Amino acid sequence: MTPANREPSRRSRSALRQVGWATVPVWSVGFLAFVPFLAYAVINRRKRDWAVFAAYLAATIALIVAIGTISPRSDADGAVGGFIIALAGCAAVHAAVLFRAGRDRGTLAPAGPPPRLEQHNRAVVAEAKSRIDRRRDARQLAASNPALARELKIGRPDLARDYDDGGLVDVNHVPGPVLAAQLSLAPAEASDVLAARDRLGRFTSADELSAYTALTPGRVDELRDLMLFG
């Protein structure tokens, strides 16, 4: 098979993998919502991915405990049902974003013989620096020309667009599942940010985000370079 033929095949496998993992929380009615994130953490072995898995596991355990403790025909039935829908829906969208084709293309080795480790590391470092530069340029463009930034959909990974902003996330406008996925927020963190956003209307800065949510200044600093407040 030629490289040209291998690429569509690889994309098809990636799409099937994405759909497969994204459907797990749905067909399991939320009871296996943590499974895609366990798989992703095992594959990538990063602390933040293990933290996201732990958060979904805790939410699943809380769901099971809630179902086991409520009495039949209780008023809490509706709340538990809403919890199931929110957990399954958030986990499905989050898994679809994590496993989407090309998410990690900057760290994958090219087709053919694998490069030497040093060459591979240099390529990975160069791509990381390029993303940082793209975020800086996009942030400056958004500050100097907001209308153009809106046209280019800077900070809106949830919308179809051609401009590569390096992974910026417009905290004031992206939907909740996308906010959680792109910033690797745990479900409780994402819910807290969305609730504060609804109360305030919009955040003006990362410092204000820290002041009005349970995110600590240290946690916000970890995410600061990715966040945009349009």
Secondary structure by P-SEA (a helix, b strand, c coil): ccaaaaaaaaaaaaaaaaaaaaaccccccccccaaaaaaaaaacccaaaaaaaaaaaaaaaaaaaaaacccccccaaaaaaaaaaaaaaaaaaaaaaaacccccccccccccccccaaaaaaaaaaaaaaaaaaaaaaaaaaaacaaaaaaacccccccccccccccccccccccaaaaaaaacccaaaaaaaaaaaaaacccccaaaaaaaccccaaaaaaaccccccc
